[in-house]
């Protein structure tokens, strides 16, 4: 699930940069898209870790 969300985030952010924000620089779109994808990966991992930690404390 985590990897799937990351893989979907990259092209969506790329398209947003291209058509909504009208960024023409390929390097800027690349950096923004990769940063967003990595951020999604980290946030989902943190949420999963917090959830597992909470479940361990409840047991």
WOFEN-V19885 format. One line per field, one symbol per residue. ss: DSSP state (h for helix, s for strand, l for the rest). psi: psi as a letter, one per 30 degrees, with the letter a starting at -180 (. if undefined). burial: # if it has 24 or more other ideal C-beta (glycine too) atoms within 12 Angstrom, else .. A space follows every 50 residues. Layout:
ss: ???
psi: ???
burial: ???
This chain:
ss: lhhhhhhhhhhhhhhhhhhhlllllhhhhhhhhhhhhhhhhhhhhhhhhh hhhhhhhhl
psi: eeeeeeeeeefeeeeeeeeefhkfkeeeeeeeeeeeeeeeeeeeeeeeee eeeeeeef.
burial: .....#..##..##..#...........#..##..##..##......... .........
